[in-house]
């Protein structure tokens, strides 16, 4: 396997649109790196430049220490798994997996060995004589992955490979891909818009927006220490709550206020805000749904960490309950215990875990605390 390095890689289209703004990224040998972001963020463009399917406008791309900006895709020794599987409909599973190896001139004995090894691992051995049209979506995706495995490339590239599958199959295939990575220790670059896939599969996540890399790091680091409001809102499910607030001094404490909503900041948060010297006193307060709790289960919680909210919508999920509530004009999503089922239209007292709250600059979105 091999490392992949991008140094100020930039993509500008003929009409002047900048698809990727100077991306810097080092993917270690054997690492599973996931690029995540909304549609139009530049993640697929970045992947296609690594694959050689898009020209690089400027910057340098290295695979296994070799600069490959001008190297054709077929000579980069990488394998790509696409969203639409790209299987040959007239060939059976065996021939689909063997096709690339035959083009490379391998012996039939070596081809047979590689295809059967991959098919055993991917539980496709009983399907080798079947045509793609007779397979389920999950089976077709495994064939596409198997076709890549048999090549034994330096790196694997995945372009939203699970997006065509239903919810249950996506969960199953995520587990399959995780097992595959553990077994092969393969350098992998994986693109998705689904942050759940990113959190569950990645060694490191690259978050992109509008062609810019917003933050790179391990999943839990991005969850706990987002660099800005965009990353904080994109990583985590349900998404973080955000409220535009004003900072006010109340005695020795610093509070955030938005109409009927008021919460006292921890001393650590207050110190960070004062150090930031936010002159207009406006911030964005953020807190995740899982860090808001029903006061029934925390009766001794301090009053200045407790809010009274009007229940708008309740979604029982079994093991947990999602409640959508209002505090004046401020809206919150709350993740409660499964046995907590507040009635719509009633008031509920909620406890904010202020030590797990965040503050972001009102103008730039940069995290202050």
VOBA-1610 file (N, C-alpha, C; in pm, whole numbers, padded with zeros to 5 digits, always signed):
BEGIN
Unk+00083-00118+00000Unk+00000+00000+00000Unk+00088+00125+00000Unk+00026+00242-00014Unk+00105+00363-00033Unk+00032+00483+00023Unk+00111+00583+00059Unk+00050+00707+00105Unk+00011+00794-00013Unk-00087+00882+00012Unk-00132+00977-00089Unk-00113+01117-00031Unk-00049+01203-00107Unk-00023+01339-00061Unk-00076+01440-00163Unk-00152+01537-00112Unk-00199+01648-00194Unk-00138+01775-00138Unk-00070+01850-00225Unk-00003+01973-00182Unk-00058+02090-00263Unk-00140+02171-00196Unk-00202+02288-00258Unk-00268+02252-00391Unk-00340+02141-00392Unk-00409+02096-00513Unk-00532+02183-00538Unk-00540+02232-00659Unk-00644+02330-00694Unk-00709+02291-00826Unk-00840+02311-00835Unk-00912+02283-00959Unk-00993+02405-01000Unk-00961+02458-01119Unk-01036+02570-01175Unk-01091+02526-01311Unk-01221+02539-01330Unk-01284+02498-01455Unk-01271+02610-01560Unk-01289+02577-01688Unk-01272+02678-01794Unk-01358+02803-01775Unk-01475+02789-01712Unk-01561+02906-01691Unk-01517+02991-01572Unk-01406+02951-01508Unk-01354+03028-01396Unk-01398+02979-01259Unk-01493+02885-01255Unk-01540+02834-01127Unk-01430+02752-01059Unk-01406+02780-00931Unk-01303+02708-00856Unk-01369+02592-00781Unk-01338+02470-00822Unk-01397+02352-00759Unk-01329+02314-00630Unk-01197+02330-00626Unk-01118+02299-00506Unk-01014+02410-00488Unk-01010+02466-00368Unk-00919+02576-00337Unk-00798+02523-00259Unk-00690+02494-00326Unk-00564+02463-00261Unk-00570+02365-00146Unk-00608+02240-00174Unk-00621+02139-00069Unk-00486+02079-00032Unk-00459+02072+00098Unk-00342+02003+00151Unk-00390+01883+00232Unk-00339+01764+00200Unk-00384+01644+00268Unk-00278+01536+00258Unk-00246+01473+00371Unk-00155+01359+00374Unk-00232+01238+00425Unk-00245+01136+00342Unk-00313+01011+00379Unk-00206+00905+00396Unk-00194+00855+00517Unk-00089+00758+00548Unk-00117+00623+00482Unk-00011+00547+00463Unk-00027+00412+00408Unk-00114+00329+00501Unk-00218+00268+00446Unk-00309+00185+00526Unk-00421+00261+00594Unk-00428+00391+00577Unk-00530+00473+00644Unk-00661+00470+00566Unk-00772+00475+00639Unk-00904+00490+00578Unk-00947+00635+00602Unk-00939+00715+00497Unk-00969+00858+00506Unk-01100+00886+00434Unk-01192+00954+00500Unk-01323+00983+00442Unk-01336+01133+00419Unk-01372+01170+00295Unk-01402+01310+00263Unk-01553+01327+00267Unk-01599+01421+00347Unk-01742+01439+00366Unk-01777+01586+00347Unk-01898+01609+00300Unk-01945+01745+00279Unk-02075+01742+00201Unk-02145+01854+00196Unk-02271+01858+00120Unk-02246+01855-00030Unk-02352+01845-00108Unk-02339+01848-00254Unk-02274+01979-00296Unk-02181+01970-00390Unk-02113+02089-00439Unk-01996+02135-00354Unk-01956+02054-00257Unk-01847+02096-00168Unk-01709+02072-00228Unk-01701+01994-00335Unk-01573+01966-00400Unk-01513+01831-00365Unk-01585+01751-00287Unk-01527+01624-00241Unk-01508+01525-00356Unk-01607+01513-00446Unk-01592+01421-00559Unk-01488+01472-00658Unk-01480+01604-00674Unk-01378+01661-00761Unk-01239+01626-00710Unk-01220+01636-00580Unk-01091+01601-00520Unk-01058+01454-00545Unk-01157+01367-00526Unk-01135+01224-00548Unk-01101+01196-00694Unk-01172+01262-00785Unk-01149+01239-00928Unk-01011+01290-00971Unk-00959+01392-00905Unk-00823+01436-00935Unk-00722+01332-00889Unk-00746+01270-00774Unk-00657+01162-00728Unk-00663+01045-00826Unk-00783+01017-00877Unk-00800+00906-00971Unk-00742+00937-01108Unk-00725+01064-01141Unk-00678+01101-01274Unk-00791+01127-01371Unk-00915+01132-01321Unk-01031+01157-01406Unk-01058+01306-01424Unk-00995+01389-01342Unk-01000+01535-01356Unk-00856+01586-01358Unk-00829+01682-01445Unk-00697+01744-01448Unk-00678+01833-01326Unk-00555+01840-01277Unk-00520+01929-01166Unk-00474+02062-01224Unk-00539+02171-01183Unk-00502+02303-01235Unk-00366+02347-01181Unk-00345+02329-01052Unk-00216+02362-00991Unk-00200+02280-00865Unk-00077+02275-00814Unk-00048+02193-00697Unk+00013+02060-00738Unk+00039+01976-00641Unk+00106+01848-00667Unk+00033+01734-00598Unk+00025+01622-00668Unk-00034+01499-00616Unk+00070+01388-00621Unk+00091+01323-00507Unk+00187+01214-00497Unk+00117+01088-00450Unk+00146+00977-00515Unk+00102+00844-00471Unk+00226+00758-00455Unk+00246+00708-00335Unk+00366+00628-00303Unk+00494+00705-00334Unk+00492+00837-00309Unk+00610+00919-00328Unk+00636+00963-00471Unk+00551+00922-00564Unk+00568+00954-00705Unk+00468+01063-00745Unk+00517+01170-00806Unk+00428+01276-00853Unk+00351+01225-00975Unk+00218+01231-00965Unk+00136+01166-01069Unk+00043+01264-01140Unk+00068+01394-01129Unk-00022+01492-01193Unk-00051+01458-01338Unk+00050+01415-01411Unk+00034+01391-01555Unk+00034+01242-01591Unk+00022+01157-01489Unk+00021+01012-01514Unk-00123+00968-01545Unk-00145+00893-01654Unk-00280+00847-01688Unk-00340+00762-01575Unk-00473+00759-01563Unk-00538+00681-01456Unk-00495+00535-01452Unk-00479+00473-01569Unk-00446+00331-01573Unk-00307+00300-01519Unk-00222+00403-01513Unk-00085+00382-01466Unk-00063+00429-01322Unk-00169+00466-01253Unk-00154+00514-01115Unk-00163+00401-01013Unk-00200+00282-01059Unk-00212+00164-00972Unk-00308+00189-00856Unk-00426+00239-00890Unk-00533+00258-00792Unk-00659+00190-00845Unk-00751+00161-00757Unk-00878+00099-00796Unk-00991+00186-00744Unk-01093+00206-00826Unk-01203+00295-00789Unk-01334+00218-00788Unk-01413+00241-00683Unk-01546+00181-00671Unk-01647+00295-00685Unk-01735+00283-00785Unk-01827+00391-00816Unk-01963+00373-00750Unk-02040+00481-00752Unk-02175+00481-00697Unk-02267+00386-00774Unk-02249+00378-00905Unk-02343+00301-00988Unk-02291+00161-01023Unk-02190+00113-00952Unk-02134-00022-00966Unk-02052-00042-01093Unk-02103+00007-01210Unk-02030-00002-01338Unk-01991-00146-01372Unk-02085-00239-01358Unk-02061-00379-01394Unk-02101-00402-01540Unk-02034-00498-01604Unk-02070-00534-01741Unk-02191-00627-01737Unk-02305-00585-01793Unk-02429-00665-01778Unk-02424-00799-01850Unk-02342-00812-01955Unk-02339-00936-02032Unk-02242-01039-01974Unk-02166-00999-01871Unk-02069-01090-01810Unk-02122-01139-01675Unk-02085-01261-01638Unk-02121-01309-01505Unk-02027-01248-01401Unk-02053-01280-01275Unk-01975-01221-01166Unk-01827-01255-01181Unk-01797-01379-01212Unk-01657-01422-01226Unk-01586-01337-01331Unk-01648-01322-01448Unk-01583-01250-01557Unk-01574-01100-01528Unk-01674-01045-01457Unk-01664-00905-01418Unk-01542-00882-01328Unk-01519-00974-01235Unk-01406-00960-01144Unk-01274-00988-01214Unk-01277-01074-01316Unk-01154-01114-01384Unk-01115-01022-01498Unk-01208-00940-01545Unk-01187-00864-01669Unk-01061-00777-01664Unk-01047-00699-01559Unk-00930-00610-01548Unk-00799-00686-01543Unk-00802-00803-01480Unk-00679-00882-01470Unk-00640-00938-01607Unk-00739-00973-01686Unk-00710-01024-01821Unk-00650-00914-01907Unk-00700-00791-01891Unk-00644-00679-01967Unk-00498-00657-01931Unk-00462-00688-01806Unk-00324-00668-01762Unk-00234-00787-01799Unk-00293-00891-01857Unk-00214-01002-01908Unk-00175-01106-01806Unk-00246-01114-01693Unk-00214-01216-01593Unk-00254-01354-01645Unk-00190-01456-01592Unk-00222-01593-01634Unk-00359-01631-01580Unk-00424-01726-01647Unk-00557-01769-01604Unk-00552-01833-01465Unk-00444-01901-01434Unk-00431-01960-01300Unk-00427-01852-01192Unk-00349-01746-01217Unk-00339-01636-01120Unk-00473-01563-01109Unk-00539-01543-01224Unk-00670-01476-01223Unk-00770-01558-01142Unk-00773-01688-01165Unk-00867-01775-01094Unk-00840-01772-00943Unk-00714-01775-00906Unk-00678-01770-00764Unk-00727-01642-00699Unk-00703-01528-00764Unk-00741-01399-00706Unk-00893-01384-00698Unk-00962-01423-00803Unk-01108-01409-00806Unk-01171-01495-00698Unk-01124-01619-00683Unk-01185-01708-00585Unk-01152-01665-00442Unk-01033-01613-00419Unk-01000-01562-00285Unk-01091-01444-00249Unk-01107-01351-00342Unk-01190-01234-00316Unk-01337-01272-00301Unk-01382-01366-00383Unk-01523-01405-00375Unk-01555-01479-00245Unk-01460-01555-00193Unk-01481-01621-00064Unk-01493-01517+00047Unk-01403-01421+00047Unk-01403-01319+00151Unk-01531-01236+00146Unk-01578-01204+00024Unk-01696-01119+00009Unk-01826-01198+00001Unk-01819-01328+00027Unk-01937-01415+00025Unk-02008-01410-00110Unk-01927-01421-00215Unk-01979-01420-00352Unk-01954-01552-00424Unk-01892-01648-00356Unk-01850-01771-00423Unk-01967-01843-00490Unk-02084-01836-00428Unk-02201-01907-00482Unk-02270-01827-00593Unk-02218-01708-00622Unk-02282-01622-00722Unk-02197-01601-00847Unk-02085-01669-00857Unk-01989-01641-00964Unk-02045-01663-01104Unk-02146-01750-01119Unk-02204-01776-01251Unk-02323-01686-01283Unk-02360-01600-01189Unk-02479-01515-01206Unk-02445-01387-01282Unk-02544-01333-01355Unk-02531-01203-01422Unk-02573-01092-01325Unk-02519-00971-01343Unk-02551-00861-01251Unk-02700-00834-01233Unk-02780-00851-01340Unk-02922-00818-01329Unk-02997-00911-01233Unk-02938-01025-01200Unk-03004-01119-01109Unk-02961-01098-00964Unk-02877-00999-00939Unk-02823-00976-00805Unk-02894-00860-00736Unk-02891-00861-00605Unk-02943-00747-00528Unk-02843-00632-00533Unk-02886-00516-00485Unk-02796-00400-00484Unk-02673-00425-00400Unk-02691-00488-00284Unk-02577-00516-00198Unk-02480-00615-00262Unk-02534-00715-00333Unk-02448-00812-00400Unk-02371-00747-00515Unk-02437-00659-00589Unk-02368-00589-00698Unk-02255-00502-00642Unk-02281-00438-00529Unk-02177-00354-00471Unk-02058-00438-00426Unk-02085-00557-00373Unk-01975-00645-00333Unk-01895-00692-00454Unk-01962-00714-00567Unk-01890-00751-00689Unk-01800-00635-00732Unk-01852-00513-00726Unk-01771-00397-00763Unk-01648-00384-00672Unk-01667-00409-00544Unk-01555-00406-00450Unk-01458-00520-00482Unk-01512-00638-00509Unk-01428-00753-00542Unk-01344-00729-00666Unk-01401-00665-00766Unk-01327-00633-00888Unk-01206-00545-00858Unk-01221-00459-00756Unk-01109-00374-00715Unk-01006-00451-00634Unk-01054-00538-00546Unk-00963-00613-00458Unk-00868-00701-00538Unk-00919-00768-00640Unk-00836-00864-00714Unk-00717-00797-00781Unk-00726-00668-00804Unk-00615-00598-00869Unk-00497-00575-00775Unk-00523-00582-00643Unk-00420-00555-00541Unk-00352-00421-00569Unk-00431-00312-00573Unk-00375-00181-00606Unk-00303-00117-00487Unk-00239-00004-00514Unk-00173+00070-00407Unk-00275+00141-00318Unk-00389+00178-00377Unk-00490+00251-00300Unk-00628+00226-00359Unk-00729+00235-00272Unk-00869+00222-00313Unk-00936+00358-00304Unk-01016+00393-00405Unk-01095+00515-00404Unk-01242+00475-00411Unk-01323+00530-00323Unk-01467+00499-00317Unk-01546+00628-00338Unk-01631+00631-00440Unk-01712+00749-00469Unk-01858+00721-00433Unk-01897+00755-00310Unk-02033+00734-00258Unk-02086+00595-00294Unk-02015+00489-00256Unk-02052+00356-00303Unk-02181+00300-00245Unk-02231+00358-00136Unk-02349+00302-00071Unk-02476+00384-00095Unk-02466+00491-00172Unk-02579+00584-00183Unk-02699+00525-00256Unk-02679+00419-00335Unk-02792+00357-00406Unk-02859+00246-00327Unk-02811+00218-00207Unk-02865+00108-00128Unk-02970+00158-00030Unk-03061+00068+00010Unk-03159+00108+00111Unk-03092+00112+00248Unk-03166+00163+00348Unk-03106+00192+00479Unk-03045+00067+00543Unk-03115-00045+00537Unk-03066-00167+00601Unk-02938-00216+00532Unk-02939-00215+00398Unk-02821-00260+00324Unk-02701-00169+00346Unk-02728-00040+00363Unk-02618+00053+00386Unk-02546+00019+00516Unk-02624-00013+00619Unk-02563-00051+00748Unk-02480-00178+00731Unk-02536-00277+00659Unk-02464-00403+00638Unk-02336-00381+00558Unk-02344-00298+00454Unk-02226-00276+00370Unk-02120-00192+00442Unk-02162-00102+00531Unk-02064-00030+00612Unk-01981-00128+00692Unk-02049-00226+00752Unk-01977-00327+00829Unk-01885-00409+00740Unk-01933-00443+00619Unk-01851-00518+00523Unk-01724-00440+00488Unk-01739-00311+00463Unk-01624-00230+00425Unk-01526-00215+00541Unk-01579-00204+00663Unk-01491-00195+00780Unk-01410-00324+00796Unk-01476-00438+00777Unk-01405-00567+00786Unk-01302-00579+00675Unk-01340-00535+00557Unk-01248-00539+00442Unk-01122-00458+00472Unk-01141-00339+00527Unk-01026-00254+00556Unk-00935-00316+00662Unk-00996-00374+00765Unk-00915-00438+00870Unk-00833-00553+00811Unk-00892-00627+00718Unk-00822-00742+00663Unk-00710-00701+00567Unk-00738-00601+00482Unk-00642-00564+00379Unk-00545-00456+00423Unk-00580-00380+00529Unk-00500-00263+00571Unk-00469-00175+00450Unk-00569-00152+00369Unk-00550-00083+00243Unk-00564+00067+00260Unk-00480+00143+00190Unk-00496+00288+00184Unk-00625+00317+00109Unk-00717+00388+00174Unk-00848+00410+00115Unk-00890+00556+00129Unk-00942+00610+00019Unk-00999+00745+00018Unk-01145+00730-00022Unk-01234+00773+00066Unk-01377+00743+00054Unk-01455+00874+00058Unk-01541+00894-00041Unk-01621+01016-00047Unk-01767+00984-00015Unk-01828+01067+00070Unk-01969+01050+00102Unk-02025+01184+00148Unk-02157+01199+00136Unk-02225+01315+00196Unk-02287+01276+00329Unk-02276+01148+00365Unk-02340+01094+00485Unk-02241+01095+00601Unk-02263+01184+00698Unk-02167+01194+00808Unk-02169+01070+00898Unk-02278+00992+00898Unk-02280+00868+00976Unk-02180+00768+00917Unk-02174+00758+00783Unk-02074+00673+00719Unk-01934+00721+00756Unk-01915+00852+00753Unk-01783+00908+00785Unk-01743+00873+00928Unk-01834+00892+01022Unk-01802+00869+01163Unk-01770+00722+01191Unk-01842+00632+01123Unk-01828+00489+01154Unk-01713+00422+01080Unk-01672+00477+00966Unk-01570+00411+00884Unk-01431+00471+00897Unk-01422+00600+00923Unk-01297+00672+00902Unk-01196+00657+01015Unk-01068+00652+00976Unk-00960+00680+01071Unk-00949+00830+01089Unk-00961+00902+00976Unk-00966+01048+00979Unk-01072+01096+00880Unk-01134+01209+00914Unk-01236+01270+00830Unk-01184+01403+00776Unk-01211+01428+00649Unk-01185+01558+00587Unk-01322+01622+00560Unk-01350+01735+00624Unk-01477+01804+00602Unk-01455+01916+00502Unk-01537+01917+00396Unk-01524+02018+00291Unk-01652+02100+00276Unk-01632+02224+00237Unk-01744+02314+00205Unk-01698+02413+00099Unk-01775+02425-00007Unk-01746+02523-00114Unk-01602+02513-00164Unk-01551+02391-00175Unk-01418+02371-00229Unk-01304+02392-00131Unk-01336+02428-00007Unk-01235+02450+00096Unk-01237+02335+00196Unk-01119+02291+00238Unk-01109+02195+00348Unk-01132+02272+00478Unk-01235+02233+00553Unk-01270+02303+00676Unk-01193+02250+00797Unk-01177+02117+00803Unk-01107+02056+00916Unk-01073+01912+00881Unk-00961+01864+00934Unk-00919+01726+00916Unk-00886+01669+01053Unk-00937+01550+01083Unk-00904+01489+01211Unk-00981+01361+01234Unk-00950+01289+01343Unk-01025+01168+01377Unk-01172+01202+01405Unk-01263+01108+01384Unk-01405+01137+01401Unk-01442+01200+01535Unk-01394+01143+01645Unk-01432+01195+01775Unk-01372+01333+01802Unk-01258+01362+01741Unk-01200+01495+01756Unk-01287+01600+01687Unk-01336+01567+01568Unk-01424+01660+01497Unk-01556+01677+01570Unk-01603+01570+01633Unk-01728+01577+01709Unk-01711+01665+01833Unk-01601+01648+01905Unk-01582+01718+02032Unk-01517+01854+02016Unk-01436+01873+01912Unk-01362+01998+01896Unk-01375+02051+01754Unk-01497+02081+01711Unk-01514+02135+01575Unk-01445+02270+01560Unk-01384+02292+01445Unk-01312+02417+01422Unk-01405+02535+01401Unk-01524+02508+01349Unk-01616+02617+01320Unk-01760+02568+01322Unk-01850+02661+01300Unk-01992+02628+01308Unk-02032+02526+01202Unk-01975+02536+01082Unk-02012+02442+00977Unk-01978+02299+01017Unk-01856+02276+01063Unk-01815+02141+01103Unk-01902+02093+01219Unk-01928+02182+01315Unk-02009+02144+01431Unk-02149+02101+01388Unk-02206+02169+01289Unk-02340+02135+01244Unk-02344+02015+01152Unk-02232+01986+01085Unk-02231+01875+00989Unk-02201+01742+01057Unk-02117+01744+01159Unk-02079+01621+01228Unk-02169+01604+01350Unk-02232+01488+01360Unk-02324+01461+01471Unk-02467+01448+01420Unk-02541+01353+01475Unk-02679+01330+01433Unk-02766+01296+01554Unk-02875+01371+01575Unk-02921+01489+01502Unk-02820+01604+01511Unk-02836+01703+01425Unk-02739+01811+01416Unk-02742+01899+01541Unk-02630+01967+01564Unk-02619+02059+01677Unk-02723+02170+01666Unk-02775+02214+01782Unk-02863+02330+01788Unk-02778+02457+01787Unk-02822+02558+01712Unk-02754+02687+01709Unk-02854+02798+01738Unk-02813+02893+01823Unk-02899+03007+01857Unk-02815+03134+01856Unk-02859+03235+01781Unk-02793+03365+01784Unk-02820+03431+01919Unk-02715+03468+01989Unk-02729+03521+02124Unk-02647+03648+02144Unk-02681+03718+02250Unk-02604+03833+02295Unk-02538+03799+02427Unk-02416+03843+02444Unk-02344+03822+02570Unk-02378+03934+02668Unk-02405+03897+02793Unk-02434+03996+02897Unk-02361+03958+03025Unk-02313+04060+03095Unk-02253+04039+03227Unk-02365+04040+03331Unk-02370+03938+03413Unk-02466+03932+03523Unk-02388+03904+03650Unk-02354+04012+03725Unk-02269+03995+03841Unk-02131+03951+03798Unk-02085+03841+03852Unk-01954+03788+03815Unk-01963+03687+03701Unk-02083+03665+03652Unk-02103+03564+03548Unk-02127+03629+03412Unk-02103+03550+03309Unk-02132+03589+03172Unk-02242+03497+03121Unk-02346+03557+03065Unk-02459+03477+03018Unk-02482+03502+02869Unk-02549+03406+02804Unk-02595+03424+02666Unk-02747+03439+02670Unk-02798+03533+02592Unk-02940+03567+02598Unk-02996+03576+02458Unk-03115+03519+02439Unk-03195+03538+02318Unk-03341+03536+02361Unk-03399+03654+02381Unk-03537+03662+02427Unk-03555+03592+02559Unk-03641+03489+02560Unk-03668+03414+02683Unk-03558+03314+02717Unk-03467+03292+02624Unk-03359+03197+02650Unk-03242+03266+02718Unk-03197+03208+02829Unk-03082+03261+02902Unk-03006+03145+02963Unk-02873+03146+02951Unk-02792+03041+03011Unk-02659+03100+03056Unk-02613+03056+03174Unk-02487+03105+03228Unk-02372+03021+03173Unk-02269+03090+03125Unk-02153+03021+03071Unk-02067+02968+03185Unk-01995+02860+03157Unk-01898+02810+03255Unk-01783+02910+03264Unk-01706+02910+03373Unk-01591+03001+03382Unk-01493+02984+03266Unk-01475+02859+03219Unk-01384+02834+03108Unk-01435+02900+02979Unk-01565+02886+02954Unk-01622+02950+02836Unk-01617+03102+02847Unk-01645+03153+02965Unk-01642+03298+02986Unk-01503+03354+02962Unk-01401+03285+03012Unk-01263+03330+02992Unk-01228+03332+02843Unk-01270+03228+02770Unk-01240+03221+02627Unk-01307+03335+02551Unk-01431+03365+02589Unk-01504+03474+02523Unk-01437+03608+02551Unk-01400+03630+02677Unk-01334+03757+02711Unk-01200+03771+02640Unk-01130+03660+02626Unk-01001+03664+02555Unk-01020+03694+02407Unk-01133+03651+02353Unk-01159+03674+02210Unk-01193+03818+02181Unk-01228+03895+02285Unk-01257+04039+02269Unk-01363+04061+02162Unk-01475+03994+02176Unk-01584+04008+02082Unk-01654+04142+02107Unk-01622+04242+02026Unk-01666+04378+02054Unk-01816+04399+02040Unk-01882+04327+01945Unk-02025+04351+01928Unk-02111+04266+02021Unk-02047+04181+02100Unk-02115+04101+02203Unk-02213+04001+02143Unk-02203+03974+02014Unk-02290+03875+01953Unk-02214+03745+01931Unk-02276+03634+01964Unk-02217+03502+01943Unk-02326+03407+01897Unk-02284+03293+01849Unk-02377+03183+01821Unk-02353+03076+01928Unk-02458+03046+02002Unk-02452+02942+02106Unk-02489+02809+02041Unk-02410+02705+02068Unk-02437+02573+02013Unk-02437+02467+02120Unk-02530+02374+02109Unk-02533+02261+02202Unk-02598+02143+02130Unk-02542+02026+02150Unk-02593+01907+02081Unk-02719+01854+02149Unk-02810+01792+02072Unk-02934+01739+02130Unk-02910+01641+02245Unk-02800+01564+02238Unk-02772+01465+02341Unk-02717+01527+02468Unk-02690+01658+02468Unk-02639+01727+02586Unk-02745+01815+02651Unk-02871+01788+02616Unk-02987+01851+02680Unk-03069+01740+02743Unk-03103+01754+02870Unk-03164+01643+02945Unk-03295+01685+03011Unk-03383+01589+03027Unk-03509+01611+03098Unk-03480+01630+03247Unk-03529+01740+03305Unk-03499+01769+03445Unk-03560+01666+03540Unk-03659+01592+03493Unk-03716+01486+03578Unk-03609+01388+03624Unk-03508+01369+03539Unk-03403+01273+03572Unk-03281+01340+03635Unk-03284+01475+03643Unk-03175+01551+03705Unk-03236+01659+03796Unk-03306+01618+03899Unk-03381+01716+03982Unk-03292+01817+04053Unk-03164+01785+04076Unk-03076+01876+04149Unk-02995+01968+04058Unk-03028+01973+03931Unk-02952+02058+03839Unk-02969+02205+03874Unk-02863+02288+03859Unk-02871+02431+03892Unk-02977+02502+03808Unk-03040+02601+03867Unk-03147+02674+03799Unk-03095+02748+03676Unk-02968+02796+03681Unk-02916+02872+03568Unk-02868+02783+03454Unk-02887+02653+03466Unk-02863+02561+03355Unk-02993+02496+03309Unk-03105+02546+03360Unk-03236+02488+03332Unk-03320+02585+03250Unk-03385+02535+03148Unk-03475+02617+03067Unk-03612+02551+03063Unk-03715+02632+03046Unk-03850+02581+03030Unk-03887+02594+02883Unk-03929+02485+02822Unk-03952+02483+02678Unk-04091+02429+02646Unk-04146+02477+02535Unk-04275+02429+02486Unk-04251+02317+02386Unk-04314+02202+02408Unk-04295+02086+02321Unk-04375+02104+02193Unk-04306+02100+02079Unk-04368+02118+01947Unk-04399+01985+01880Unk-04298+01897+01875Unk-04311+01768+01807Unk-04236+01664+01890Unk-04290+01542+01895Unk-04224+01431+01966Unk-04210+01314+01869Unk-04090+01257+01862Unk-04063+01142+01775Unk-04010+01027+01860Unk-04096+00934+01901Unk-04046+00817+01976Unk-03968+00725+01883Unk-03845+00689+01921Unk-03761+00605+01838Unk-03736+00469+01903Unk-03795+00446+02019Unk-03773+00321+02091Unk-03671+00339+02200Unk-03542+00326+02165Unk-03436+00341+02264Unk-03418+00486+02307Unk-03466+00580+02225Unk-03454+00721+02257Unk-03573+00795+02197Unk-03591+00919+02242Unk-03700+01003+02193Unk-03642+01136+02148Unk-03682+01182+02029Unk-03643+01315+01983Unk-03760+01409+02009Unk-03732+01520+02074Unk-03833+01622+02098Unk-03785+01753+02035Unk-03877+01822+01967Unk-03848+01952+01908Unk-03924+02055+01990Unk-03850+02147+02051Unk-03909+02236+02151Unk-03876+02382+02119Unk-03953+02472+02182Unk-03933+02615+02165Unk-03908+02681+02299Unk-03812+02773+02301Unk-03793+02862+02416Unk-03804+03003+02360Unk-03922+03062+02368Unk-03947+03188+02299Unk-03938+03165+02150Unk-03849+03238+02082Unk-03829+03221+01939Unk-03720+03118+01907Unk-03647+03074+02009Unk-03537+02979+01988Unk-03591+02837+01976Unk-03537+02761+01881Unk-03579+02624+01856Unk-03467+02528+01894Unk-03504+02418+01959Unk-03407+02316+02000Unk-03455+02179+01956Unk-03361+02095+01917Unk-03385+01951+01907Unk-03323+01886+02030Unk-03396+01797+02094Unk-03351+01735+02218Unk-03357+01584+02203Unk-03251+01514+02243Unk-03252+01369+02244Unk-03273+01323+02388Unk-03388+01260+02414Unk-03424+01218+02548Unk-03421+01066+02560Unk-03432+01018+02681Unk-03442+00873+02703Unk-03566+00819+02635Unk-03562+00690+02602Unk-03675+00630+02533Unk-03804+00632+02612Unk-03794+00631+02745Unk-03914+00633+02827Unk-03960+00774+02861Unk-03894+00875+02806Unk-03936+01014+02823Unk-04023+01053+02705Unk-04152+01068+02727Unk-04246+01098+02619Unk-04331+01219+02656Unk-04273+01340+02647Unk-04350+01460+02680Unk-04465+01480+02582Unk-04573+01542+02628Unk-04688+01564+02543Unk-04671+01694+02463Unk-04713+01687+02338Unk-04708+01805+02253Unk-04796+01915+02313Unk-04744+02039+02314Unk-04819+02152+02366Unk-04798+02178+02513Unk-04721+02092+02580Unk-04695+02112+02723Unk-04556+02172+02743Unk-04534+02226+02863Unk-04403+02279+02900Unk-04318+02167+02959Unk-04190+02171+02930Unk-04098+02072+02985Unk-03973+02146+03033Unk-03923+02108+03149Unk-03800+02166+03201Unk-03681+02083+03154Unk-03585+02151+03095Unk-03468+02085+03037Unk-03341+02139+03100Unk-03242+02052+03114Unk-03113+02089+03173Unk-03008+02091+03062Unk-02938+02203+03049Unk-02832+02216+02951Unk-02699+02176+03014Unk-02627+02087+02950Unk-02493+02052+02997Unk-02397+02159+02942Unk-02384+02268+03019Unk-02311+02384+02969Unk-02162+02356+02948Unk-02109+02255+03016Unk-01968+02220+02992Unk-01949+02162+02853Unk-02058+02114+02791Unk-02050+02056+02656Unk-02106+02152+02550Unk-02131+02277+02589Unk-02182+02376+02494Unk-02067+02439+02416Unk-02101+02511+02308Unk-02002+02575+02222Unk-02044+02718+02195Unk-01945+02803+02168Unk-01970+02940+02126Unk-01892+02966+01997Unk-01960+03028+01900Unk-01899+03055+01770Unk-01908+03204+01739Unk-01809+03254+01667Unk-01811+03394+01625Unk-01931+03419+01534Unk-02003+03525+01561Unk-02126+03553+01488Unk-02100+03577+01340Unk-01987+03639+01307Unk-01959+03675+01168Unk-01887+03563+01093Unk-01779+03510+01150Unk-01695+03414+01078Unk-01735+03268+01100Unk-01805+03240+01209Unk-01840+03102+01242Unk-01729+03026+01312Unk-01614+03088+01332Unk-01502+03023+01400Unk-01538+02992+01546Unk-01499+02877+01595Unk-01529+02842+01735Unk-01448+02928+01830Unk-01516+02989+01926Unk-01452+03068+02030Unk-01425+02980+02152Unk-01521+02897+02187Unk-01509+02813+02307Unk-01594+02688+02288
//
